[in-house]
Amino acid sequence: MASLSAVLLLIHISLMATTLFYYPSHAVGQDVVEQVCHQTEDYQFCFDTILRDPRTPAANIEGLCLLSVAITIDHVRAAVDKIPGLLDQATDSVDKQRMTTCQSNYGAAAGDFQGAWGSASSKAFHDVLSWVQKGANEVINCENIYRQSPPIRESPLTVDNHNVVKLAGITLVVLGMLGAR
């Protein structure tokens, strides 16, 4: 039979958990999302991306940092999954070389954003800043490889590249709000 102190402890834990779920004052509201998004490169992209995610209503500002990194990881993984098909479609050695470079860039970016996730989970927000900057730079390098030498072409990953950079920008704004910039 359970002791009285064990029952009281269980009740206390239940009340604490209930408090966390029923008092959303710690969660960011639409006004905070708007405040973040107004500081980004693309307000509408930011607003739609953050509010569309079902995890947003339960997130506090630290959770918004984790969420923005998680969304970025999802976008990076989608691009990584797309690259083998793009390599198969490449018609000449220059395109194959460039896409192989992008594959390497995105592999590094995936590792960098995973590092950002780990640091955000540990609330090491200054480290998150460094990881996010490194990951974004890898994606920028993928974009730039198509512009550095002839033949100048648009990358098949341009939309993905720009979206990852915009997502990194969202994380940087949130980090600024957390005092990590």
BABA-738012 format. One record per atom (N, C-alpha, C): residue number from 1; residue in three letters; atom name; x, y, z. Coordinates in nm, 4 decimals. Layout:
N
NUM,ALA,CA,X,Y,Z
...
//
This chain:
181
1,MET,N,0.0838,-0.1179,0.0000
1,MET,CA,0.0000,0.0000,0.0000
1,MET,C,0.0885,0.1246,0.0000
2,ALA,N,0.0487,0.2252,-0.0758
2,ALA,CA,0.1272,0.3469,-0.0886
2,ALA,C,0.1216,0.4290,0.0391
3,SER,N,0.2356,0.4862,0.0728
3,SER,CA,0.2402,0.5694,0.1919
3,SER,C,0.1767,0.7052,0.1619
4,LEU,N,0.1390,0.7742,0.2654
4,LEU,CA,0.0770,0.9052,0.2519
4,LEU,C,0.1716,1.0028,0.1820
5,SER,N,0.3004,0.9979,0.2138
5,SER,CA,0.3944,1.0902,0.1503
5,SER,C,0.4074,1.0616,0.0008
6,ALA,N,0.4004,0.9349,-0.0397
6,ALA,CA,0.4064,0.9015,-0.1822
6,ALA,C,0.2830,0.9534,-0.2542
7,VAL,N,0.1671,0.9420,-0.1915
7,VAL,CA,0.0429,0.9918,-0.2513
7,VAL,C,0.0482,1.1438,-0.2639
8,LEU,N,0.0941,1.2110,-0.1579
8,LEU,CA,0.1049,1.3569,-0.1615
8,LEU,C,0.2049,1.4018,-0.2685
9,LEU,N,0.3155,1.3299,-0.2821
9,LEU,CA,0.4133,1.3625,-0.3853
9,LEU,C,0.3512,1.3475,-0.5242
10,LEU,N,0.2754,1.2421,-0.5444
10,LEU,CA,0.2090,1.2207,-0.6730
10,LEU,C,0.1092,1.3317,-0.7017
11,ILE,N,0.0347,1.3741,-0.6019
11,ILE,CA,-0.0611,1.4845,-0.6191
11,ILE,C,0.0137,1.6134,-0.6522
12,HIS,N,0.1230,1.6389,-0.5825
12,HIS,CA,0.2018,1.7598,-0.6065
12,HIS,C,0.2561,1.7617,-0.7498
13,ILE,N,0.3104,1.6497,-0.7932
13,ILE,CA,0.3640,1.6415,-0.9296
13,ILE,C,0.2517,1.6607,-1.0305
14,SER,N,0.1357,1.6012,-1.0045
14,SER,CA,0.0220,1.6170,-1.0961
14,SER,C,-0.0214,1.7627,-1.1049
15,LEU,N,-0.0254,1.8308,-0.9929
15,LEU,CA,-0.0638,1.9721,-0.9930
15,LEU,C,0.0390,2.0576,-1.0675
16,MET,N,0.1661,2.0262,-1.0504
16,MET,CA,0.2686,2.1012,-1.1220
16,MET,C,0.2547,2.0808,-1.2725
17,ALA,N,0.2319,1.9582,-1.3127
17,ALA,CA,0.2168,1.9302,-1.4552
17,ALA,C,0.0936,1.9999,-1.5097
18,THR,N,-0.0140,1.9982,-1.4347
18,THR,CA,-0.1370,2.0649,-1.4773
18,THR,C,-0.1139,2.2146,-1.4913
19,THR,N,-0.0414,2.2733,-1.3989
19,THR,CA,-0.0109,2.4154,-1.4050
19,THR,C,0.0666,2.4489,-1.5323
20,LEU,N,0.1606,2.3644,-1.5675
20,LEU,CA,0.2389,2.3898,-1.6884
20,LEU,C,0.1516,2.3912,-1.8134
21,PHE,N,0.0496,2.3047,-1.8166
21,PHE,CA,-0.0334,2.2953,-1.9352
21,PHE,C,-0.1457,2.3977,-1.9391
22,TYR,N,-0.1912,2.4444,-1.8270
22,TYR,CA,-0.3073,2.5325,-1.8254
22,TYR,C,-0.2748,2.6797,-1.8061
23,TYR,N,-0.1507,2.7138,-1.7908
23,TYR,CA,-0.1112,2.8534,-1.7788
23,TYR,C,-0.0168,2.8884,-1.8919
24,PRO,N,-0.0721,2.9245,-2.0069
24,PRO,CA,0.0111,2.9486,-2.1237
24,PRO,C,0.0855,3.0818,-2.1219
25,SER,N,0.0870,3.1514,-2.0075
25,SER,CA,0.1554,3.2803,-2.0041
25,SER,C,0.3043,3.2660,-2.0341
26,HIS,N,0.3572,3.1485,-2.0154
26,HIS,CA,0.4979,3.1263,-2.0469
26,HIS,C,0.5185,3.0993,-2.1958
27,ALA,N,0.4119,3.0668,-2.2631
27,ALA,CA,0.4213,3.0385,-2.4063
27,ALA,C,0.4240,3.1702,-2.4840
28,VAL,N,0.4913,3.1670,-2.5968
28,VAL,CA,0.4928,3.2854,-2.6804
28,VAL,C,0.3576,3.2978,-2.7490
29,GLY,N,0.3140,3.4184,-2.7639
29,GLY,CA,0.1886,3.4425,-2.8335
29,GLY,C,0.2156,3.4918,-2.9737
30,GLN,N,0.1083,3.5163,-3.0441
30,GLN,CA,0.1200,3.5649,-3.1808
30,GLN,C,0.1945,3.6973,-3.1843
31,ASP,N,0.1789,3.7784,-3.0798
31,ASP,CA,0.2480,3.9072,-3.0760
31,ASP,C,0.4001,3.8899,-3.0719
32,VAL,N,0.4482,3.7878,-3.0013
32,VAL,CA,0.5928,3.7629,-2.9961
32,VAL,C,0.6404,3.7112,-3.1316
33,VAL,N,0.5603,3.6242,-3.1930
33,VAL,CA,0.5964,3.5742,-3.3260
33,VAL,C,0.6038,3.6914,-3.4233
34,GLU,N,0.5082,3.7828,-3.4155
34,GLU,CA,0.5110,3.9008,-3.5025
34,GLU,C,0.6356,3.9853,-3.4752
35,GLN,N,0.6684,4.0013,-3.3469
35,GLN,CA,0.7874,4.0787,-3.3104
35,GLN,C,0.9132,4.0150,-3.3694
36,VAL,N,0.9233,3.8835,-3.3606
36,VAL,CA,1.0366,3.8131,-3.4193
36,VAL,C,1.0372,3.8331,-3.5706
37,CYS,N,0.9242,3.8075,-3.6326
37,CYS,CA,0.9176,3.8082,-3.7792
37,CYS,C,0.9415,3.9460,-3.8402
38,HIS,N,0.9040,4.0515,-3.7687
38,HIS,CA,0.9304,4.1868,-3.8205
38,HIS,C,1.0796,4.2161,-3.8290
39,GLN,N,1.1604,4.1403,-3.7576
39,GLN,CA,1.3055,4.1616,-3.7589
39,GLN,C,1.3769,4.0716,-3.8593
40,THR,N,1.3000,3.9916,-3.9345
40,THR,CA,1.3606,3.8993,-4.0303
40,THR,C,1.3572,3.9549,-4.1717
41,GLU,N,1.4246,3.8856,-4.2603
41,GLU,CA,1.4325,3.9231,-4.4009
41,GLU,C,1.2977,3.9116,-4.4718
42,ASP,N,1.2175,3.8143,-4.4311
42,ASP,CA,1.0913,3.7854,-4.4997
42,ASP,C,0.9830,3.7606,-4.3955
43,TYR,N,0.9135,3.8684,-4.3592
43,TYR,CA,0.8118,3.8609,-4.2540
43,TYR,C,0.7103,3.7501,-4.2800
44,GLN,N,0.6543,3.7453,-4.3994
44,GLN,CA,0.5466,3.6502,-4.4276
44,GLN,C,0.5956,3.5058,-4.4193
45,PHE,N,0.7139,3.4795,-4.4724
45,PHE,CA,0.7725,3.3457,-4.4633
45,PHE,C,0.7883,3.3064,-4.3164
46,CYS,N,0.8443,3.3950,-4.2374
46,CYS,CA,0.8653,3.3701,-4.0949
46,CYS,C,0.7329,3.3435,-4.0252
47,PHE,N,0.6391,3.4331,-4.0425
47,PHE,CA,0.5099,3.4242,-3.9743
47,PHE,C,0.4381,3.2947,-4.0114
48,ASP,N,0.4312,3.2656,-4.1407
48,ASP,CA,0.3630,3.1439,-4.1854
48,ASP,C,0.4331,3.0186,-4.1341
49,THR,N,0.5649,3.0183,-4.1396
49,THR,CA,0.6415,2.9007,-4.0981
49,THR,C,0.6257,2.8744,-3.9492
50,ILE,N,0.6397,2.9770,-3.8688
50,ILE,CA,0.6326,2.9585,-3.7233
50,ILE,C,0.4901,2.9261,-3.6797
51,LEU,N,0.3937,3.0004,-3.7272
51,LEU,CA,0.2557,2.9771,-3.6819
51,LEU,C,0.1964,2.8482,-3.7381
52,ARG,N,0.2460,2.8022,-3.8509
52,ARG,CA,0.1952,2.6787,-3.9102
52,ARG,C,0.2382,2.5566,-3.8299
53,ASP,N,0.3474,2.5680,-3.7568
53,ASP,CA,0.3976,2.4530,-3.6823
53,ASP,C,0.3116,2.4279,-3.5584
54,PRO,N,0.2649,2.3065,-3.5408
54,PRO,CA,0.1758,2.2775,-3.4272
54,PRO,C,0.2438,2.2875,-3.2908
55,ARG,N,0.3750,2.2936,-3.2875
55,ARG,CA,0.4465,2.3039,-3.1599
55,ARG,C,0.4539,2.4473,-3.1087
56,THR,N,0.4250,2.5441,-3.1917
56,THR,CA,0.4411,2.6847,-3.1544
56,THR,C,0.3569,2.7262,-3.0340
57,PRO,N,0.2281,2.6921,-3.0266
57,PRO,CA,0.1482,2.7421,-2.9139
57,PRO,C,0.2004,2.7030,-2.7758
58,ALA,N,0.2722,2.5930,-2.7659
58,ALA,CA,0.3225,2.5493,-2.6361
58,ALA,C,0.4631,2.6000,-2.6055
59,ALA,N,0.5244,2.6703,-2.6985
59,ALA,CA,0.6648,2.7095,-2.6835
59,ALA,C,0.6803,2.8419,-2.6098
60,ASN,N,0.7765,2.8459,-2.5190
60,ASN,CA,0.8197,2.9732,-2.4633
60,ASN,C,0.9304,3.0247,-2.5549
61,ILE,N,0.9970,3.1326,-2.5190
61,ILE,CA,1.0969,3.1910,-2.6092
61,ILE,C,1.2150,3.0951,-2.6292
62,GLU,N,1.2536,3.0220,-2.5251
62,GLU,CA,1.3593,2.9223,-2.5415
62,GLU,C,1.3112,2.8088,-2.6315
63,GLY,N,1.1863,2.7716,-2.6156
63,GLY,CA,1.1281,2.6693,-2.7019
63,GLY,C,1.1177,2.7161,-2.8456
64,LEU,N,1.0952,2.8457,-2.8648
64,LEU,CA,1.0910,2.9008,-3.0004
64,LEU,C,1.2279,2.8894,-3.0668
65,CYS,N,1.3324,2.9018,-2.9886
65,CYS,CA,1.4679,2.8819,-3.0412
65,CYS,C,1.4833,2.7370,-3.0871
66,LEU,N,1.4458,2.6434,-3.0014
66,LEU,CA,1.4524,2.5015,-3.0382
66,LEU,C,1.3668,2.4734,-3.1608
67,LEU,N,1.2485,2.5305,-3.1632
67,LEU,CA,1.1563,2.5077,-3.2736
67,LEU,C,1.2133,2.5606,-3.4050
68,SER,N,1.2700,2.6794,-3.4021
68,SER,CA,1.3245,2.7350,-3.5261
68,SER,C,1.4404,2.6506,-3.5775
69,VAL,N,1.5217,2.5971,-3.4868
69,VAL,CA,1.6305,2.5084,-3.5284
69,VAL,C,1.5735,2.3774,-3.5835
70,ALA,N,1.4707,2.3242,-3.5175
70,ALA,CA,1.4099,2.1987,-3.5640
70,ALA,C,1.3502,2.2148,-3.7036
71,ILE,N,1.2846,2.3252,-3.7278
71,ILE,CA,1.2265,2.3507,-3.8605
71,ILE,C,1.3385,2.3616,-3.9640
72,THR,N,1.4476,2.4256,-3.9268
72,THR,CA,1.5620,2.4374,-4.0176
72,THR,C,1.6189,2.2994,-4.0495
73,ILE,N,1.6327,2.2154,-3.9478
73,ILE,CA,1.6814,2.0790,-3.9695
73,ILE,C,1.5904,2.0055,-4.0666
74,ASP,N,1.4599,2.0219,-4.0510
74,ASP,CA,1.3650,1.9575,-4.1434
74,ASP,C,1.3891,2.0034,-4.2872
75,HIS,N,1.4106,2.1324,-4.3057
75,HIS,CA,1.4355,2.1858,-4.4406
75,HIS,C,1.5688,2.1347,-4.4967
76,VAL,N,1.6712,2.1291,-4.4128
76,VAL,CA,1.8016,2.0795,-4.4575
76,VAL,C,1.7892,1.9327,-4.4989
77,ARG,N,1.7197,1.8534,-4.4191
77,ARG,CA,1.7022,1.7114,-4.4529
77,ARG,C,1.6268,1.6943,-4.5841
78,ALA,N,1.5266,1.7768,-4.6061
78,ALA,CA,1.4510,1.7688,-4.7322
78,ALA,C,1.5429,1.7978,-4.8511
79,ALA,N,1.6309,1.8949,-4.8369
79,ALA,CA,1.7254,1.9261,-4.9450
79,ALA,C,1.8245,1.8121,-4.9638
80,VAL,N,1.8743,1.7577,-4.8540
80,VAL,CA,1.9680,1.6450,-4.8621
80,VAL,C,1.9033,1.5283,-4.9371
81,ASP,N,1.7759,1.5029,-4.9087
81,ASP,CA,1.7042,1.3937,-4.9754
81,ASP,C,1.6832,1.4203,-5.1243
82,LYS,N,1.6794,1.5468,-5.1624
82,LYS,CA,1.6576,1.5866,-5.3013
82,LYS,C,1.7845,1.5746,-5.3863
83,ILE,N,1.9000,1.5866,-5.3250
83,ILE,CA,2.0265,1.5954,-5.3981
83,ILE,C,2.0578,1.4713,-5.4830
84,PRO,N,2.0395,1.3495,-5.4357
84,PRO,CA,2.0703,1.2354,-5.5233
84,PRO,C,1.9926,1.2392,-5.6557
85,GLY,N,1.8677,1.2779,-5.6527
85,GLY,CA,1.7897,1.2905,-5.7759
85,GLY,C,1.8434,1.4002,-5.8655
86,LEU,N,1.8884,1.5100,-5.8060
86,LEU,CA,1.9462,1.6192,-5.8843
86,LEU,C,2.0798,1.5766,-5.9472
87,LEU,N,2.1552,1.4966,-5.8742
87,LEU,CA,2.2803,1.4440,-5.9311
87,LEU,C,2.2517,1.3537,-6.0502
88,ASP,N,2.1474,1.2737,-6.0394
88,ASP,CA,2.1091,1.1864,-6.1513
88,ASP,C,2.0650,1.2666,-6.2735
89,GLN,N,2.0052,1.3823,-6.2502
89,GLN,CA,1.9557,1.4663,-6.3606
89,GLN,C,2.0639,1.5551,-6.4209
90,ALA,N,2.1743,1.5703,-6.3522
90,ALA,CA,2.2814,1.6583,-6.4011
90,ALA,C,2.3322,1.6070,-6.5356
91,THR,N,2.3448,1.6988,-6.6300
91,THR,CA,2.3782,1.6601,-6.7671
91,THR,C,2.5250,1.6752,-6.8030
92,ASP,N,2.6000,1.7516,-6.7248
92,ASP,CA,2.7422,1.7660,-6.7579
92,ASP,C,2.8273,1.7609,-6.6311
93,SER,N,2.9573,1.7533,-6.6517
93,SER,CA,3.0492,1.7355,-6.5384
93,SER,C,3.0493,1.8558,-6.4448
94,VAL,N,3.0290,1.9765,-6.4980
94,VAL,CA,3.0260,2.0968,-6.4136
94,VAL,C,2.9071,2.0901,-6.3187
95,ASP,N,2.7900,2.0550,-6.3714
95,ASP,CA,2.6717,2.0447,-6.2862
95,ASP,C,2.6885,1.9345,-6.1821
96,LYS,N,2.7453,1.8222,-6.2227
96,LYS,CA,2.7674,1.7121,-6.1278
96,LYS,C,2.8642,1.7542,-6.0169
97,GLN,N,2.9718,1.8243,-6.0568
97,GLN,CA,3.0694,1.8700,-5.9576
97,GLN,C,3.0056,1.9696,-5.8603
98,ARG,N,2.9288,2.0612,-5.9133
98,ARG,CA,2.8637,2.1611,-5.8282
98,ARG,C,2.7639,2.0951,-5.7319
99,MET,N,2.6859,2.0020,-5.7829
99,MET,CA,2.5876,1.9369,-5.6966
99,MET,C,2.6563,1.8486,-5.5929
100,THR,N,2.7691,1.7889,-5.6307
100,THR,CA,2.8460,1.7110,-5.5331
100,THR,C,2.8988,1.8025,-5.4222
101,THR,N,2.9410,1.9220,-5.4610
101,THR,CA,2.9836,2.0210,-5.3614
101,THR,C,2.8667,2.0572,-5.2700
102,CYS,N,2.7502,2.0788,-5.3285
102,CYS,CA,2.6314,2.1100,-5.2487
102,CYS,C,2.5963,1.9947,-5.1543
103,GLN,N,2.6146,1.8736,-5.2023
103,GLN,CA,2.5875,1.7578,-5.1177
103,GLN,C,2.6785,1.7614,-4.9946
104,SER,N,2.8035,1.7941,-5.0173
104,SER,CA,2.8981,1.8073,-4.9066
104,SER,C,2.8600,1.9241,-4.8158
105,ASN,N,2.8232,2.0377,-4.8769
105,ASN,CA,2.7812,2.1550,-4.7982
105,ASN,C,2.6611,2.1217,-4.7104
106,TYR,N,2.5634,2.0564,-4.7698
106,TYR,CA,2.4428,2.0234,-4.6945
106,TYR,C,2.4688,1.9180,-4.5867
107,GLY,N,2.5615,1.8268,-4.6132
107,GLY,CA,2.5992,1.7310,-4.5095
107,GLY,C,2.6594,1.8021,-4.3893
108,ALA,N,2.7468,1.8980,-4.4177
108,ALA,CA,2.8076,1.9767,-4.3100
108,ALA,C,2.7017,2.0619,-4.2397
109,ALA,N,2.6121,2.1227,-4.3177
109,ALA,CA,2.5063,2.2051,-4.2586
109,ALA,C,2.4170,2.1221,-4.1680
110,ALA,N,2.3862,2.0006,-4.2098
110,ALA,CA,2.3027,1.9124,-4.1262
110,ALA,C,2.3702,1.8887,-3.9916
111,GLY,N,2.5003,1.8641,-3.9941
111,GLY,CA,2.5741,1.8462,-3.8687
111,GLY,C,2.5761,1.9726,-3.7842
112,ASP,N,2.5917,2.0864,-3.8506
112,ASP,CA,2.5948,2.2137,-3.7783
112,ASP,C,2.4603,2.2420,-3.7110
113,PHE,N,2.3514,2.2203,-3.7835
113,PHE,CA,2.2204,2.2471,-3.7237
113,PHE,C,2.1854,2.1443,-3.6154
114,GLN,N,2.2375,2.0222,-3.6278
114,GLN,CA,2.2210,1.9262,-3.5180
114,GLN,C,2.2980,1.9751,-3.3949
115,GLY,N,2.4155,2.0316,-3.4184
115,GLY,CA,2.4909,2.0916,-3.3081
115,GLY,C,2.4139,2.2062,-3.2443
116,ALA,N,2.3479,2.2863,-3.3277
116,ALA,CA,2.2662,2.3964,-3.2759
116,ALA,C,2.1525,2.3420,-3.1906
117,TRP,N,2.0916,2.2341,-3.2366
117,TRP,CA,1.9823,2.1713,-3.1608
117,TRP,C,2.0323,2.1258,-3.0235
118,GLY,N,2.1467,2.0576,-3.0229
118,GLY,CA,2.2020,2.0102,-2.8958
118,GLY,C,2.2341,2.1252,-2.8016
119,SER,N,2.2907,2.2306,-2.8563
119,SER,CA,2.3235,2.3469,-2.7730
119,SER,C,2.1977,2.4165,-2.7231
120,ALA,N,2.0967,2.4279,-2.8089
120,ALA,CA,1.9707,2.4903,-2.7663
120,ALA,C,1.9034,2.4057,-2.6584
121,SER,N,1.9124,2.2748,-2.6719
121,SER,CA,1.8551,2.1857,-2.5707
121,SER,C,1.9231,2.2044,-2.4363
122,SER,N,2.0519,2.2375,-2.4401
122,SER,CA,2.1288,2.2609,-2.3176
122,SER,C,2.1250,2.4067,-2.2728
123,LYS,N,2.0521,2.4885,-2.3469
123,LYS,CA,2.0422,2.6319,-2.3209
123,LYS,C,2.1769,2.7029,-2.3313
124,ALA,N,2.2627,2.6499,-2.4165
124,ALA,CA,2.3918,2.7124,-2.4453
124,ALA,C,2.3718,2.7984,-2.5703
125,PHE,N,2.3023,2.9097,-2.5525
125,PHE,CA,2.2555,2.9883,-2.6666
125,PHE,C,2.3673,3.0558,-2.7451
126,HIS,N,2.4784,3.0897,-2.6811
126,HIS,CA,2.5906,3.1460,-2.7564
126,HIS,C,2.6475,3.0409,-2.8517
127,ASP,N,2.6468,2.9153,-2.8089
127,ASP,CA,2.6926,2.8077,-2.8972
127,ASP,C,2.5952,2.7875,-3.0129
128,VAL,N,2.4661,2.8031,-2.9857
128,VAL,CA,2.3660,2.7917,-3.0919
128,VAL,C,2.3981,2.8933,-3.2014
129,LEU,N,2.4301,3.0137,-3.1607
129,LEU,CA,2.4640,3.1201,-3.2550
129,LEU,C,2.5766,3.0767,-3.3492
130,SER,N,2.6812,3.0212,-3.2935
130,SER,CA,2.7955,2.9770,-3.3739
130,SER,C,2.7555,2.8644,-3.4695
131,TRP,N,2.6835,2.7667,-3.4208
131,TRP,CA,2.6410,2.6544,-3.5054
131,TRP,C,2.5504,2.7013,-3.6194
132,VAL,N,2.4571,2.7885,-3.5886
132,VAL,CA,2.3633,2.8364,-3.6910
132,VAL,C,2.4380,2.9155,-3.7984
133,GLN,N,2.5309,2.9992,-3.7569
133,GLN,CA,2.6090,3.0748,-3.8545
133,GLN,C,2.6897,2.9817,-3.9450
134,LYS,N,2.7502,2.8786,-3.8863
134,LYS,CA,2.8269,2.7828,-3.9666
134,LYS,C,2.7364,2.7092,-4.0646
135,GLY,N,2.6214,2.6636,-4.0181
135,GLY,CA,2.5291,2.5910,-4.1052
135,GLY,C,2.4782,2.6781,-4.2189
136,ALA,N,2.4432,2.8009,-4.1879
136,ALA,CA,2.3960,2.8933,-4.2917
136,ALA,C,2.5065,2.9212,-4.3930
137,ASN,N,2.6292,2.9355,-4.3468
137,ASN,CA,2.7407,2.9600,-4.4394
137,ASN,C,2.7623,2.8424,-4.5348
138,GLU,N,2.7415,2.7213,-4.4874
138,GLU,CA,2.7537,2.6040,-4.5760
138,GLU,C,2.6507,2.6112,-4.6890
139,VAL,N,2.5296,2.6489,-4.6537
139,VAL,CA,2.4228,2.6580,-4.7536
139,VAL,C,2.4504,2.7733,-4.8502
140,ILE,N,2.5008,2.8824,-4.7991
140,ILE,CA,2.5381,2.9958,-4.8846
140,ILE,C,2.6483,2.9530,-4.9816
141,ASN,N,2.7433,2.8736,-4.9340
141,ASN,CA,2.8488,2.8231,-5.0227
141,ASN,C,2.7915,2.7376,-5.1350
142,CYS,N,2.6888,2.6596,-5.1044
142,CYS,CA,2.6216,2.5804,-5.2075
142,CYS,C,2.5603,2.6716,-5.3131
143,GLU,N,2.4994,2.7778,-5.2689
143,GLU,CA,2.4389,2.8729,-5.3632
143,GLU,C,2.5464,2.9411,-5.4475
144,ASN,N,2.6526,2.9812,-5.3824
144,ASN,CA,2.7575,3.0580,-5.4514
144,ASN,C,2.8363,2.9761,-5.5527
145,ILE,N,2.8441,2.8456,-5.5362
145,ILE,CA,2.9216,2.7632,-5.6289
145,ILE,C,2.8690,2.7748,-5.7719
146,TYR,N,2.7417,2.8103,-5.7846
146,TYR,CA,2.6815,2.8255,-5.9177
146,TYR,C,2.7078,2.9630,-5.9792
147,ARG,N,2.7658,3.0530,-5.9015
147,ARG,CA,2.7873,3.1900,-5.9492
147,ARG,C,2.9338,3.2288,-5.9590
148,GLN,N,3.0217,3.1432,-5.9110
148,GLN,CA,3.1630,3.1810,-5.8998
148,GLN,C,3.2401,3.1728,-6.0301
149,SER,N,3.2015,3.0818,-6.1165
149,SER,CA,3.2754,3.0683,-6.2420
149,SER,C,3.1813,3.0196,-6.3519
150,PRO,N,3.2194,3.0468,-6.4762
150,PRO,CA,3.1338,3.0045,-6.5876
150,PRO,C,3.1234,2.8519,-6.5951
151,PRO,N,3.0186,2.8027,-6.6410
151,PRO,CA,2.8960,2.8736,-6.6793
151,PRO,C,2.8145,2.9103,-6.5551
152,ILE,N,2.7753,3.0375,-6.5479
152,ILE,CA,2.6929,3.0879,-6.4384
152,ILE,C,2.5513,3.0325,-6.4577
153,ARG,N,2.5017,2.9693,-6.3559
153,ARG,CA,2.3679,2.9104,-6.3624
153,ARG,C,2.2978,2.9296,-6.2298
154,GLU,N,2.1662,2.9119,-6.2336
154,GLU,CA,2.0903,2.9100,-6.1085
154,GLU,C,2.0971,2.7696,-6.0516
155,SER,N,2.1210,2.7616,-5.9239
155,SER,CA,2.1269,2.6325,-5.8576
155,SER,C,1.9886,2.5691,-5.8528
156,PRO,N,1.9805,2.4388,-5.8726
156,PRO,CA,1.8521,2.3706,-5.8550
156,PRO,C,1.8054,2.3737,-5.7091
157,LEU,N,1.8938,2.4149,-5.6200
157,LEU,CA,1.8608,2.4230,-5.4768
157,LEU,C,1.8401,2.5668,-5.4299
158,THR,N,1.8270,2.6609,-5.5223
158,THR,CA,1.8169,2.8023,-5.4834
158,THR,C,1.7039,2.8267,-5.3838
159,VAL,N,1.5873,2.7754,-5.4087
159,VAL,CA,1.4748,2.7971,-5.3164
159,VAL,C,1.5073,2.7367,-5.1801
160,ASP,N,1.5606,2.6156,-5.1804
160,ASP,CA,1.5984,2.5508,-5.0539
160,ASP,C,1.7053,2.6325,-4.9816
161,ASN,N,1.8063,2.6754,-5.0564
161,ASN,CA,1.9145,2.7547,-4.9969
161,ASN,C,1.8611,2.8815,-4.9314
162,HIS,N,1.7763,2.9524,-5.0030
162,HIS,CA,1.7225,3.0773,-4.9490
162,HIS,C,1.6350,3.0515,-4.8275
163,ASN,N,1.5552,2.9450,-4.8310
163,ASN,CA,1.4690,2.9149,-4.7168
163,ASN,C,1.5502,2.8787,-4.5930
164,VAL,N,1.6568,2.8015,-4.6103
164,VAL,CA,1.7411,2.7668,-4.4952
164,VAL,C,1.8061,2.8925,-4.4377
165,VAL,N,1.8522,2.9820,-4.5237
165,VAL,CA,1.9121,3.1069,-4.4750
165,VAL,C,1.8073,3.1909,-4.4014
166,LYS,N,1.6856,3.1963,-4.4535
166,LYS,CA,1.5790,3.2716,-4.3844
166,LYS,C,1.5459,3.2077,-4.2500
167,LEU,N,1.5443,3.0758,-4.2453
167,LEU,CA,1.5178,3.0069,-4.1188
167,LEU,C,1.6293,3.0327,-4.0181
168,ALA,N,1.7525,3.0323,-4.0657
168,ALA,CA,1.8645,3.0647,-3.9774
168,ALA,C,1.8484,3.2069,-3.9233
169,GLY,N,1.8002,3.2967,-4.0083
169,GLY,CA,1.7754,3.4346,-3.9650
169,GLY,C,1.6714,3.4420,-3.8542
170,ILE,N,1.5688,3.3601,-3.8630
170,ILE,CA,1.4671,3.3555,-3.7570
170,ILE,C,1.5331,3.3140,-3.6258
171,THR,N,1.6155,3.2096,-3.6325
171,THR,CA,1.6836,3.1639,-3.5111
171,THR,C,1.7733,3.2736,-3.4548
172,LEU,N,1.8429,3.3469,-3.5413
172,LEU,CA,1.9305,3.4537,-3.4936
172,LEU,C,1.8521,3.5641,-3.4235
173,VAL,N,1.7334,3.5960,-3.4739
173,VAL,CA,1.6491,3.6962,-3.4075
173,VAL,C,1.6074,3.6463,-3.2695
174,VAL,N,1.5647,3.5217,-3.2620
174,VAL,CA,1.5227,3.4651,-3.1331
174,VAL,C,1.6416,3.4637,-3.0360
175,LEU,N,1.7590,3.4285,-3.0865
175,LEU,CA,1.8779,3.4308,-3.0012
175,LEU,C,1.9054,3.5720,-2.9502
176,GLY,N,1.8826,3.6709,-3.0342
176,GLY,CA,1.8977,3.8097,-2.9897
176,GLY,C,1.8027,3.8419,-2.8760
177,MET,N,1.6817,3.7906,-2.8850
177,MET,CA,1.5833,3.8131,-2.7780
177,MET,C,1.6241,3.7427,-2.6496
178,LEU,N,1.7022,3.6349,-2.6647
178,LEU,CA,1.7510,3.5621,-2.5485
178,LEU,C,1.8829,3.6201,-2.4956
179,GLY,N,1.9308,3.7248,-2.5621
179,GLY,CA,2.0541,3.7894,-2.5177
179,GLY,C,2.1803,3.7198,-2.5643
180,ALA,N,2.1700,3.6383,-2.6687
180,ALA,CA,2.2866,3.5608,-2.7135
180,ALA,C,2.3582,3.6245,-2.8314
181,ARG,N,2.3267,3.7469,-2.8666
181,ARG,CA,2.3954,3.8091,-2.9808
181,ARG,C,2.4783,3.9248,-2.9359
//
